[in-house]
Amino acid sequence: DTVFQLASVSKSVGATVVAHEVGVRRVAWDQPLRELLPWFQLSNPRVGRVVTVGDLYAHRSGLPDHIGDRLEDMGFDQRQVLERLLHVPLEGFRTHYAYTNFGLTAAGIGVARAAGADWATLSEQVLYKPLGMARTSSRFDDFIRRENRVSSHRRLSGEWAVSAMRMPDAQAPAASVTSSVNDLATWLSLLLGEGASGPQRVVDAAA
């Protein structure tokens, strides 16, 4: 039951949240993100009009590898980073893969907006609560409040010491999930059940 920061495993967990929203027909994998997040723009206007939720989750938007991460490190918030993607040259739209935290984040935020919720609340409502994942959250504040949680450590002068925690809320859909082994086993069971947990259908199998 100890809670860990899951880093990019958050992308897989979050894709299940998106699949739920696809299953209830609130959004679609092939839906242009511009319909969900009208202010989102890319440097190539044509790509910006047609890039889909699925393109961004598959890292095939044409955005460069890890673009935006340095801006987050410098203290820019989520909206500021996403707005600055407009200035980034694109290469390889739908022709090659480039791992992009903030491209995927834009897609997740768009899906949450369509649901009328923030990302952490949507994840809680459609996935964590229905599965009884009481030790799972997409909010850093929830993680910090846990009594039984992991702390980051680094070796300094030959001794292990607690180091600063990374607060990843700016790229919430891409990196913010915190969870326990038991809760993750419940989520994995959902995947093995193709969206069903025992008799309970949580996510549409086709989605």
N, C-alpha and C positions, 0 to 999 in steps of 0.2 A: 503493500500500500504506500510505500515511499513515492513521492511525486518528483518526477524529473522534467527538465526542459527538453522537449523533443526536437527542437530545431527544425530541420527540413522534413522530418516525418510529418510535420504539420500539413504539408502539401497534400499528402495522401489522405489524411484524416479530413482535411478541408474539401477535397474532391468528393468525399462521401456526402458532405453537406450540400455541395452544388448538385450532386446527383439526386438528392432528395427534392430539391427545388425544381429540377428537370422533371422528375416523376410526377410532381403535382402541377406541372405545366405552367409554372410561374416564369420560368426562363427555359432556354434551350441551349444545348452545347454549341449549336451552329448559329446562335443569335449574335449579330454584331454588338460589340460592347457599347458602341455609341448610343444604342437604343436604351441601355441601362444606365450609362454614365455619360450624359451628353457633353460634359466639359472635358472629357478625356480626348486628347489629341496626340497624333504622332507626326513626325516631320514629313512623311509622305501622306498627303491628304487622302489619296485613294485608299491606301492601306488603312488609315485611320477610320475610314467609313465602313470597311468591310471586315476588319479583324474581329474574330469571334471569341467568345468565352473559351471554346475548345482550343483555338489557336494559342491563346495565352497560357492555358493549363498544359498544353503540349510543348511549350517553349519554342514555337515556330512563328513568332510574330515579326521576326526581323530585327528585334532589339538585340543589342550586343550582350554578351555574357556578363552577368552580374551588374548590369547597368543600374545606377542609383544607389548601390550599397555604400559607396564612399560618401555620398550626400547624407545618408542616414547617420553614418559615423560622425559627420561634422555637425549633427544636431538638427538637420532639417526634418520637419514632421512629414507625415504620410502624404498629405495633400500637396505640400511643397515639392516633394520628390516626384510624385506622379505628374504634376503640371510641367516639371522640367524635362520630362521624357520627350516633349515636343521638339526639343533642340537636338535630339540625338539622331544621327544618320542611321538609316535602316539598311540591312543587307540580308537577303535570303528569305524574304517573306514566303512561308509555306514550302521552302525548298531545303532548309537545314535547321538544325537544333542548336539553340544557345540558351543556357540555363539562366533564367532571369527572374529573380525574386519579385521585383516590383511590377513586372508585366503580369505575373500571376496574381499579385496583390490587387492590381487594378480590376482584374476579372472577378475576384472574390468580393471586392467592395461593391462592384456593380450588381452582383447577385444579391447581396445583402440589402442594397438600396431598393431593389425591386420588391423585396420582402418587407420593406418598411422597418428595418432593424439595423443595428450595427452588427459587424461580423461576429463578435463574441456572443452576443445575445442570440443571433440566429443559430449559431452552432449549438448553443445550449438548448434551445427550444426544439430543434429538429433531430438532434443526434444524441447529445450527452444525457439529457433527462429521459428521453424514451428508452435508452439502453441502461439507465441506472448508473451511468458513469459519474458518480458523485465526486470523484477526486480528479476530474478532468475539467480544464478551462482553457479559454483562449485570451484570458486577461492576465497580464503580469501581476497586477495587484492581488489577484486571487492566489497566485503561486506564492508570493511573498508572505501572505497570511497563513499559509499551511505550516503547521508545527512539524510535520513529518515530511521534510523535503530535502533535496540534495542541495549542497552549496558548491559553487565552483571553487577549485583549488589550483594553485600554481606553485612550482618549486622556486623558492627564493633562498639563495645562499645555502643550498643543501637541505632546506627544511620546507615541508609542505605547509602552505598557509591559505586561508580563505581569501579568494580574490573577488573583484567586483563582478556582480551579476550582469549579464547582458539583458537589457529591457527591449524586446523585439516588437513592441506594439505597432511601430510604424509599418512593418510588413506583416501585419497580423495574419492574413490568410496563408502566408508562406512560411512563417516561423514561430508562431506564438503559442502553440499548444503545449500544455503541461499535463502530465498524466502519470498513472501508476501502471505497473505490470498487469495487475488484475483488470484494470479498466481497459487497457489496450487489448488484452485477451478477449474481452467482450466485443470490442470493435472488430477484431480479426474474425471472430465467430460470425459476425454480421456479414463480412465479406465472403466467408466460406459458404454462408447460407444465401448468397446472392441477394442480399438486402433484407433477409428475414432473420429474426432472432427468436428461435423457438417458434411458437405459433404467431408471433407478432411480425407483421410486415412493416418495416421502417422506411426502406428505400425501394423504389421500383427496380426490379431486376434489370430491365432493359436500359434504364437510365444509368 
